[in-house]
Amino acid sequence: MDNLLSLLIALIFLAGFATPLIHKLVGKKTGLLLAIVPLTLFIVLVLELLQLPPRESALLQTSVSLLPGMDFAFRIDGLSLIFGLLISGIGTLVLLYAAFYMAKYERQAHFFTYLTLFMGAMIGLVFSDNLMVLFIFWEITSVASFFLIGFDHHVDKSRQAALQALLITGFGGLCLLFAVILTGNITGTYVISELLEQSIHLGNHPQYYLILSLVILGAITKSAQFPFHFWLPGAMQAPTPVSAYLHSATMVNAGVFLLMRIYPIMGGTMPWKYGLMITGGITMFLGAFFSMGQRDFKRILAFTTISALGTMILLIGIDTTSSLKAALVFFIVHGLYKGGLFMIAGIIDKTTGTRDIYDLHGLGRQLPLTAVVTLLALVSMAGLPPMLGFLGKELIYEAKMQLPDVAWLVLPLSVGANIMMVAISITVYYELFFRRKNKAVITLKYRERELPFYFLAGPVLLAAAGLLLGISPTFLELPVGNGLFFMGTLTESIHLSLWHGFNEVLLLSIFTVLSGISVFILRAPITRFIQKMVRWFDQWHLPTLFAQLINKYLTAAAKNTNLLQHGYHRFYLLTFFLAVIALMGLQIFRITEIDLPELAASPIKIHVALLLLISAGAVIYAVFSSSRLSAILAMGVVGYGIALLYLYYGAIDLAITQFLSETVLMVLFVMVIYYLPSFAVLSSRKSRLRDGLISLGVGTFITLVVLKAKFLNLQTPISEYFAATAYTEAHGRNIVNVILVDFRALDTMGEVTVLILAAAGVYSLFRFQIKTLKKKKQNKA
Amino acid sequence: MILFALLLIPFTYLMLALLIKKAGIKKRLALVFSTLNLLWAMALIPIVQFKEIIVVQMGGWSAPFGISLVADRFSVLMLLVTAFIFFLTTVYATQSVDKARRKNGHFFFTFGILMGVNGSFMAGDLFNLYVWFEVMLMSSFILVSLGGERKQLEGSIKYLILNLISSLFFVAGIGLLYGKLGSLNLADLSQKMELARANLAVLNPALILIFVGFAIKGALFPFFFWLPASYHTPPPAVTALFAGLLTKVGIYSLIRFYTLFLYYDAGFWQQVVLWMGALSMVIGVVAASSQYDFRKILSFHIISQVGYVVIALGFFTEAALTAAIFFLVHNMLSKTNAFLVAGWVHREKGTLNLKVLGDMFKKSPVWGILFFISAFSLAGLPPLSGFFGKYLVLQSGIEAGYTGVALLALFVGLFTLFSMVKIWLEVFWKKQPEDSAMEWPVNQKPAHWMLFSSLALGAAIVAMGLWAAPIAEYCEAAAQDLLNPSKYIEYVLGPS
């Protein structure tokens, strides 16, 4: 039973990779067929939930290990069960829904591949028992969502949105990776169970602040929190089934899950509390506020999601037992209604062809089932009884009222956000389903009866679940209690009920609803006001700013690259030599005493000195000569000078070689120079001065180095061995020859190869030029 | 013989190719010999596992007097990956490189490169290493300019001259070092340095010259200019081969040199290496993201990725060297494959300008996935090989206490991701702009061998991610040997 889960996770991935094949076999029924996999998982998880003793966790080891310490192991506990149930449950419905929704799209196989892989990654994320494996799944969700958001990749907006989502969540992912490695480095393990069992808390470690900021960055980028929230409205470019899934149970909720998961390890400190409360609070309010100013149904929903996630983050930040409980319940509430609402948005889009709620009206009579379901979902969103949303909101208010010091700030923000939620719920319902006489009746592309049952199943079942759980929330007591236990905050069991008695929380709720209704009645001026605000805010329209930031970065990068990779050969050379001087300089700097060679020890003979003088003079002449030919001849003088030096020191072979090569080179040069244009000075005086200085610098350094060389000769150099054994063992009298063809024959073989290559290369280059080939072809034609 | 064969195989091909005129036979021979080379390199793995360090004294002259060929685990791994990449690029080139180039010695010069690279990975002698560098330089220079297109010649001049400077520094350094220590054998030199402890600083100028020689070969900041100036000019199959092998030889030599010599003076060298690595990492990726040419992005990007290896070398712990080796292998595979995909795009559309291209994913999802695998592996996304490379580098950096450098490496990853996604969006997803769509004849010739090569490399990248553990284990054993130069010395010089 237990390892069934590991198998099922593997099966999801397998199904994902096999989707193109499945699609070839069954065509449009791919979605229906694929839904079997998450459905099985859902059933298994339900069984697991019933079977698992309270406050127990089951560890499933697998034999797969990526690196030491990075083992694939899964853990079923209260927390992962809640998330897993929602992911697999809503996943099943989304696949069914998509089977019809996507029926007319091209590249369905791709779509279902991405979606299934995304689902698998999300399931893996919540169940993995290893922080590193969790991270791997985390990244896969980012990549998969990139493909889903950019699915309509011919549309510029889609690509832009996909890029932004990937960069933001990728940035968060990197932060998370670093935090995980740091954690592993401190605690010596990535295994979550071990971390939990040993009740390690990092709060006192000097790197705690770094780790915590990185983790929070990871979580809030994924969960679309201010100021990183803007990728989420952009992500609506994805087909609606994806939005439904992304918003309700996956992706953005991964950040919330992460925070809950690591709460026992690094939660509960002051920076944790205030960091999360500030981001969560701002996001909660702004999201709700801006949702009122939108026209597109999906955009409205996207902003309410941002707000809802802000609420969850805020609740985690408040950090009391009741707030964590509220966060967990609210996650369920939100998943149920948001998944349903997005699917409804898709249904309306499919049947009417638009998502602009102000263009629609009077759908109540034409789409009766949809109307009922929407009502239930919106009631839940508004936090009204008898839906589960009411319970969620009550818990939230309760948690916030208990907040010791900053309740005066958090509570009004929260009530304000909820008022807007109530108002937007009523507005949406009114605009969509009430009929207005002055408007023409909307013509539908499909009637409700023509829609297949599996297309409608999603919203209906989700709304029903919300209603059921709202009426009898005791079902939730066990999983939520277990979940809380694994966040390490709960000792006694919890009770959930719709009716809490007549208390200040209820009063607050009533106040919220009444205010929400008044906002709805006054919606015209309020919407105008908010739209004005939105426009005002739009001067900092974050997606645009982000795109501009990227462009600015690109221009700056291009500019700097051109500065660096400028294409001027001489400056490249200059850089090389300067860098070498710098390195040498650093080195010289380190040696305190530079002992100059004792010149007296080796008296210089007069003819050697003369030779050197002549060579030096030739060099100077070559530099200042204005004729190429005489410069070359001067260089020849230097070459012969060196050869003579060799001769003087008894290296006859070397001398002969030098004489020969020098002569050949001279001849070649003279032949080539004949073809060159006449000599001209193109560089300015200044640049020549600079080049001269650098050359002198390099020369000085090399001279210093050679002078300083004071040959160590710690042991006899190997040349003495050659002298001793050349005749006795290698049977040759000429030591140089013996070295070349025997002792170091491999070098010679290499050099011979170089020569062959060079010869063949010269031949090929001369004979074969694409240009001349083309010309020849043209001539023939 | 076990090691010498890896020189003999390409050498034999060179000799045979000189005698044969027909392009078809040359091609077939190239396939046979590259297969042989691959098989031989594969056979070395079990041998090195058993022997730990394979040493061959050429001509029977005992070290340090003759020339030693040495292959430890690190070398053998490099040899194997080289052989693999070489085999696949050869297969790829049979369809990708035009017939005129093939007839005029394309394979001849690629085998020259193979000989040079194989030799460099096995050289146990400083001057011998120089010789192999020359072999490599000569063949690669001719490959860059073969065909004589205008942009090729411009690139090849920069390539040649800047690389000749590298040789100049290298050989000057060898001369100085020989003058001081009287030996050329790496093991012998390392041992003599141990004895010369008190005078180490005197040796540093020579070491600096050699170090710069390697840094130029490895395209490290500020010595990388030759690479972006030339890599986008020859046929893509050539660039793919270069990207997989050439800079990596420089880095291999650097690692070898560092673990045998430079570590004696770690106070100085660690700083140098870390700074150069970090700057290469950052500058490479920034420059890459600013480009609008498929191959230029990838070329600049090589600099950045090489930086990762070098900072890992700078951390200088066992874990860090493991990471460096792992990363090097990953990078050779992923980078080559990215260039192979570029070659396909070039063949289909006749250009690699991002602004003009588009819709390649629609054209062929398989090639699209292959690019995705290579690019996202380079960007370090799990579960591909690049992620584990990056993870090992970061982890070893944190462990060694270089949190700052590790953080830098981390965020370089984001820019890498950006530049890779840029290619993806522009080349594969965007609709091809109609006004700029060039007239390019639809290529009727089959490309299945090209696809085969790329698929094999793609599979290797994925496999390296899925089986990261055993590969990392091997790299760890290699790193242990690297950190224990006395073992190397003992194997080469014999027990003292």
Interface residues (C-beta under 8 A of the other chain):
Chain A: S65 L66 L67 P68 H110 M132 F135 I136 E139 I140 V143 F146 G150 H153 H154 R159 A162 L163 L166 L167 G170 F171 L174 L177 F178 I181 L182 G184 N185 Q207 L210 I550 Y553 L554 A557 A558 N560 T561 L564 Q565 G567 H569 Y572 L573 T575 F576 A579 V580 L583 M584 L586 Q587 R590 I591 F701 I702 V705 V706 K708 A709 K710 F711 L712 N713 L714 Q715 T716 P717 I718 S719 Y721 F722 T725 D742 F743 R744 A745 L746 D747 M749 G750 E751 T753 V754 I756 L757 A758 A760 G761 S764 L765 R767 F768 Q769 I770 K771 L773
Chain B: L7 F11 L14 L18 M58 G59 W61 P64 F65 G66 I67 L69 A100 R101 K103 N104 G105 F108 F109 G112 M115 G119 F127 N128 V131 W132 E134 V135 M138 S139 F141 I142 S145 L146 G147 G148 E149 R150 I157 K158 I161 L162 I165 F169 A172 L176 Y178 G179 K180 L181 G182 S183 L184 N185 D188 K192 L195 A196 N199 A201 V202 N204 P205 A206 I208 L209 F211 V212 I216 P222 F223 F225 W226 P228 A229 F268 V272 I283 V286 A287 S289 S290 Q291 F300 F361 P365 F376 L381 P382 P383 F387 F388 Y391 L392 L394 Q395 I398 E399 T403 A406 L407 L410 F411 G413 L414 L417 F418 V421 L425 W429 K430 K431 G465 L466 A468 A469 A472
